Amino acid sequence: MNDLVFNPLLPWVALIPLTVLLVTGCVVLAVRTSERRIPWLVRAAAVVVLALAFTRPGTPVTAVTERSEAALDVFVVIDVTASMIAEDWNGSSPRLEGVAEDVTALVEQAPEARYSLITFAASSQTVLPLTTDDSALRSALDVLRPEVTLYSSGSSITAARDHLITRLEKSAESRPDSARLVFYVGDGEQTSGEEPESMKAVSQLIDGGAVWGYGTGSGGRMKETQGYWTDQETEYIKDPNTRRDAVSTIDEGNLKSIAGDMGVDYVHRSAGAPVSFDFPDVDRIVQEKEQTTQAVSEFTWVLFIPLVAWLAVEGVLAARRIRGLGFLTTPGRTR
């Protein structure tokens, strides 16, 4: 049951004392004028009803909305190591800018699916859990942050494997009838000094997806990062061996290996190339969501019914009293 709410026309500190004063006056007159006791008691009751009407009682409006969403969970795994801001996207832009553009275009092709963003560098994390809120997804893409250069100590291109498997298993448990896709996004540059782990376990949990590769064979320089974009000019990362600007190049061999393990296609992404993917045909799931809105359903009008009836009676009685005093008699005429 909804709680009763009030939105008084007058402040409580004014409404309550005024009501008490008027009711008290009516009761006193009812006691002192026994021949008119009933009318004064009726007026006291009318004051109480009018005061209640002034409080504007009502109940919050609860709306149940239905939204259709596809039985499709899409996981986008994004490499956010320092190499992903190498300046070889669309000429001289950071690779992560291309990632944000492409993922946005992907979402526009299947807006009813649920999307999740997972990022990885030295470790992985879920930046955005599965959601159909495209505004939340766009916001997450807008603030994609590369790892802090100062703390960079090498990373593996399969650092997100275990975390991704866990998220896929939970998705399968909560919605077993949904299809699951994984889009792996990165440049394939392995800097941990260890061999990448196999991604074959992921293939058993998904129904498709793709591996998208970013970068060029000639590579691009990388500016030092603080974990976020800044307007302040920063230095380019130096190669510790040559002391020259370090250059990051795409490793398509690693990316193709990941695609082969996952059983999906590898696509090298470049600026201006359209994002095209054949999403599987899936059922629609109708989700009901109960939400209490800011609106209030008032029933003040109910209180005005007895007030109108009382005013009508008072009007008739007043007319009779005036007629009895002769005020309605035409001048110059006698009875």
Number of C-alpha atoms within 10 A of each C-alpha: 4 10 7 12 15 15 14 15 12 12 11 12 8 9 16 12 11 14 18 14 10 15 19 13 13 19 18 14 15 20 14 10 12 10 9 12 16 13 14 20 18 15 20 21 16 20 19 16 16 17 20 18 20 18 18 19 19 18 16 16 15 15 12 10 11 12 11 13 18 19 20 25 25 23 25 23 24 25 30 25 28 23 30 32 27 28 23 25 23 14 10 12 15 22 26 27 18 22 25 18 16 22 19 16 14 16 18 12 14 17 14 21 24 21 23 19 21 21 24 25 23 20 12 20 14 18 16 18 14 18 16 18 13 17 9 12 21 15 11 15 20 13 12 19 20 23 23 16 17 10 10 14 10 15 21 22 26 24 19 23 18 14 15 22 18 12 17 20 15 12 18 17 11 9 14 12 13 20 23 23 23 25 22 27 26 27 29 27 23 17 17 14 9 10 11 18 12 14 20 15 13 20 19 11 18 22 18 19 24 20 27 24 24 28 30 20 11 10 17 26 20 24 21 19 22 15 17 11 11 9 5 6 8 12 11 16 18 16 11 9 7 8 9 11 16 19 17 23 20 24 18 22 11 18 25 20 17 25 23 17 15 25 20 21 15 20 16 16 21 20 17 10 9 11 14 10 11 9 13 12 10 14 14 15 15 13 10 11 10 10 11 12 10 8 12 18 14 17 13 16 11 10 18 16 10 14 18 12 11 14 13 12 12 14 12 10 12 12 14 13 12 12 12 11 10 11 11 11 13 8 8 5 6 6 3
